[in-house]
Amino acid sequence: MPFAKPAIAALVATAVLAVSVPSATAQDLGQYLSGYGYSPVSLGKLPTGHETLEVEINGVKGRFILDSGAGASVVHTAYAAKYGLNSPTSDDNRTATGAGGHTAISRHPIDSLSLGGAVMDQKQVSIMDLGGVVAAIKAATGEEIDGVIGQDILTRHDAVIDISKQTLYLRTPPGT
């Protein structure tokens, strides 16, 4: 029978969809993760759909976008002085590539970093021109953002993002 295999596949797919999968509440997730050294960080949500969080670099607070697609955490060039980011860690001229094309990026040492009060052991952040992103967010929402939090922090701290409860969980210290 030439139609037997597709019919069986459809039956199996229907059976799989009908299986009840237990779900944990966000409170359960937070409680579970706290047992493994995770700290919760509250997220905000812009009308554009972007998640934001409060970031403190070298004792100075600002609002950043949570960007799991960004390879690095980046401060917009225009705000480098605000955070005391004046001298790069090296003289290398690197280029970053993203949706906006290619742009120069440099790494800068920092004394301290916290996300929503959770202290990170990050020793540097990157600086690059995020002018297009900053302007677009401001035009669409009226909100200022100073940068993005990316994979360098998210991966190092085994991030878990609970979008439905607007919470980011980070293991502090990392890898424990």
RADAGI-V334834 format. One record per run of one state. SS is the DSSP state (H for helix, E for strand, L for the rest). FROM is the first residue (numbers start at 1). TO is the last residue. If there is no record, write none. Layout:
BEGIN
<<SS	FROM	TO> <SS	FROM	TO>>
END
This chain:
BEGIN
<<L	1	3> <H	4	18> <L	19	25> <H	26	34> <L	35	37> <E	38	42> <L	43	43> <E	44	45> <L	46	50> <E	51	57> <L	58	59> <E	60	66> <L	67	73> <E	74	76> <H	77	79> <L	80	80> <H	81	83> <L	84	87> <E	88	88> <L	89	93> <E	94	98> <L	99	100> <E	101	109> <L	110	112> <E	113	115> <L	116	117> <E	118	120> <L	121	123> <E	124	128> <L	129	130> <H	131	141> <L	142	146> <E	147	149> <L	150	150> <H	151	156> <L	157	159> <E	160	162> <H	163	165> <L	166	166> <E	167	171> <L	172	176>>
END
